[in-house]
């Protein structure tokens, strides 16, 4: 371990350092304005392909231009937004699938029954999180009511504002309207869960037949859907925090069903850990959720808009278009 001693640099000092390292800048004033809103630290992951590997001075290769780096940066931003559109659709569909099946099979408040879950599932933590949400909304409502009561407006306006605040969101409305059961109905409960918690909840369902029935809607074996939700939770966090996605490597490769086209041609080497695998997952899922989805077409349009972006760091095989098209004809296993 060594002591960190790097000094903070102004935007102009950052620019001077990049030029010193060999980066070509066409318009220095424009580059300076860029660094005033986007630090070189944020851009550094996009610079690495243009720099000599393992060079302690981080020097750039000949003819490396800031405009090339920014093209990759813009592509990555557009890609994150498009991926988030698909993940949103998957999240909503999985929430719906779990609630529709479990509530109609076991009752509106099925999740209150520990027997619905595997022994290792942290059932108490789930209920605590939901309790905390209801309690927080109740406290917030009473604070808002106090402010409304202090306002110098007619009583009918106060009453209207109170009713409006009560209906701001369903957890608040439920907590202020019902006392039995103390918890939300299934279809409202799933809406309060993060994708990560939803992933754990699905994988934690005790009955194999329940997981199988839910996964069937997505034309996947249940263990594959559980694996994909785990992967998409990671990808969603990357996108939500504006981290680099373009050449991201998955720490754990997702499972892959036998009935779907493989993400890459190297059979026998396992599922690739690159972004193309995720894009195949999302192509399959969005197609199963809505057969007339335009998301795969939007993906191809984005790739066509940036023809100079290297495909190899994303794990694209030469026949990537054919592999994506094959997913649209996938059948339920």
N, C-alpha and C positions, 0 to 999 in steps of 0.2 A: 504493500500500500504506500502511496505517495501523497503528498499534500497538494491539493488543487491550487494553482496559482495563476490561472489565466485571467487577465484583466478584462473588464467590460469595454466594449468598443462602440463608438458612435456609428451611425449609419455610414458616414463618409469614411471612417477608418475601416469598417468592414469592406467597403467597396475597394479601397486602396489595397487591402490585403488580398482580395480576390484577383485584382489586376497583377499584383506582385507574384501570385502563384501561377500566372499564365492564362487566366480567363480572358477571352476577347469580349470587349464591351463596345457596342456600336454607338450607344447614346448614354454618356455618363450621367447626365442630369436625370434622365428617365430611370436609369438603374438606381440612382440615389433615392428617387421617390419610391421606387419599389422596396428598397431596403428600409425605408422609414415605416413601412406597414407590414413587411414580411422579412423577418431576420434571416441572415445567412445560415443561422443554426437550423431554422425550419427548412431551408432549401438544401441543407447539406446531404440528406439521404438521396436527393435527386442529382447531386453533383458527383457522387461516387463513381458511376459508370463512365464519367468523363475525366476522372483522375487516375493517376498511376496507383495501382493497388499496393497496399502496405508501405506507402511512402509517408514517412513521419512529417514531411513538410506539406503534404496534401496538394502537390503540384498537379496542374491540369495537363492533359495530353495535348499535342499540337492541334490547333484549330478548334479547340473547345470554346463554344460561344455561350454567353448567358441566354441568348434567345433559344438555343436548343434545350437548355436546362428548363427554361420556363415553359416550353412546349410540353415537356414531360410532366411538369408540375400542374399545368392546366388540364392535361389529360387525366391525371390522377384525381383532380378535384371533380371533374365531370363524371369519371367512373364511380367515385364514391357516392355521388348523388344518385346515379342510376342504380347502383347496387342497393342503396337504402330504399328505393322505390320498391324493388322486388322483395326485400326482407320485410317491409311493412305488410305487403300482401300475404307473405308466408306467416308472419306473426298473427295477423287477424284470422287467417284460415285455421291455424292450429288452435288458437283460443276457441274458436267456434266449434271445431271438431271435437275437442276434449269436452267442452260443456254440453254440446248436443248429445253426445253418446252417454257420458257419465250421468248427467242429470235425468235423462229419460230412462236410464237403466236403474239407477239407484236412488233417485229423488233429488229435489231441488238443492238441498244442502248436503249432498253426498260427501263432500270433502271434509266434513266434520267427523266422519267415521274413520278412526285409525286403521280399521281392517281393510279399507280400500287401498292401502299403501303397503309397500314392502317394509319389512322389519327395520331396515337401516334408514328409511326415509325419515327426515327430521320433521315430523308432523307438528310438533309443538312450535317450532320456529315459524312454520307457515302461518299458523293461527296467530302467533304473536305479531307478525308483520301486518296481518290484516286488522287485528285489534288496534295496533298503533295508528294505522291509517284512519280508522273510524274515529278514534279519540282525537287525533290531530284535527280532523275536519270539524268536529264538534267544538273544540276550543277556538278554532279560527272563526267559526260562525258566531260564537258569543262575543268575541272581540269586535267583530263587524257590527253586531247588533248594538253594542255599547256606543260605537261611533255614530250609528244611525240615530239613536235616541238623543244624542247630544246636539244633533243637527237642528237648526232653526228653520224647519219646514213643516207644512201641515201634516197632521196625523195620517191622513190617507196616503200621503207620499211615503211616510216612514213605513207604514204597513206594506206597501207595494215593494219597497226596497228590501224589507225583511224577507218577504216571500221569494223575491228574486235571488237573494243570497242563499236562501235555503235550497234552491234548486240549481245552484251553480254546478254541482256535480252529484252523481248518484250516491256515492258513499256518504256524503253529507246528508242528503235527503233521507237515505235509509236510516242512518243513525238517529235522526231527529223525528222519524215517523214510526219506526218499528222497534219493539224491544224483545220480540221473540220470533225467530232465533236472533241472537245478538249479532250474527254474521250475515254477510251479503249472500244473495242467491248465487248459484253457480255461474250464470252468465255474466253477472256483474263482477264476481270474484276474479275470474280469469282476466278481466280487463285491467285489473290492478297489479298484475304480475309483470315483472320484467321478463324479457325473453330468456334470460338465464334461469330464472326461477321457474318459468313455464317449462323449460327443457328438463329441469330436475323433476318437476311434478309429473310430466309424461313418463319419464324413465322410471319414476318411483311408483307408478300404478302397479298394484299387486297382481292383478289378473292378466295373464298372457292374452286371453281373448279380448280384453278391453283395449290393450295396446295394439293388437292386431287389427281390430275393427277401426280404430282411429287412423292408423297408418294406411289402411286400405284406400281411404279417400285420396291419398297422395300417390297411390300406385307404388308403394314401397313396403318392404318388410319392416316390422316394428323396430327391430334393432338398428336398421339403417336410418330410419327417421330420427331415432334418438341420437345417433351419431351426427347426423346432419344438423340437428338443432344445436348441438354442442359447438360445431364448427361455425355456424351462422351467428351464434352468440359472440364468439370471438371477432368475427368479421364486422358485426354491427358495432361493437365497441371501437374497433379501429376507425370505422367511418364516422361515428358519432363524435369522436375526439379529434377528427381531422388529421389522423395519422396517415402515413404513407401506405397505400394499398397496392400500387402498380406492381411491384416485384416482391410483395410480401410472401413469406414462406410459412406454411402452417406447421405448428409444432407437433401436432398429432394428426396424421392422415385420417380422413373420414372413411367409414365403411363404404363399400360400393356394391350394389346389387348385381347379381349375375345377368339379369334380364335387360340391363341398360348398357348402352355403348360405353366403353371404357374411356376415361378422360385422355389417355395417351396410348400410343401403339406398343409401348414396352411391356407386353404381357409377361407376368411372372415377377415383375419388379415392385409390385405394390402400387397403391393409389398415389399418384403424384401429389406433392404437398404445395403445389403452386396455384396461382389464382385461377387458372383455366378450370381446375377441378371445381372451384366454387361457382364459376359462371355456368358450368354444366349443371350443377345442382340447382341453381336458381332458374335456369331454362326449363328443366324438368318440372320443378315445383310450380312455377308460374303457369306453365302449360296445363298441368293437372288441375290447378285452381280455376283457371279460365281458359278453355281451349282457343278462344279468339283473342288471347292476350297479344298486345303489341310489344311487350317487353323484349323478346328475342330480336325483333326487328330493330328496336331502338339500340340494342347492344351492337348489332352489326353496323348500324348507321354511325355510331360513335367510333367504332374501330376504323370505318372508312374515312371519317373526318380527320383522323390522326394516322395516316399511312406510314409515317416515319417513326412511330413509336416502336421500339424493339419488342417483338412478340416473345422471344425466347425467355426473358426474365419472368414472364407471366406463365410459362409452361405450355404455350400454344404448340400443338403438333402441326405438321404441314396440312393435314386434312381436317383442320379444326371446324370448318364450316359444315362439312359432311357429318361430323360427330354431333354438332349441335342440332342439325336437322333431324338426325336419327332419334333424338329424344322426343320429338313431337309425336312419333308413332309408337311410343312405349306403351305396353299393356300392363295391366295389373298382374303382379306375380302370383 
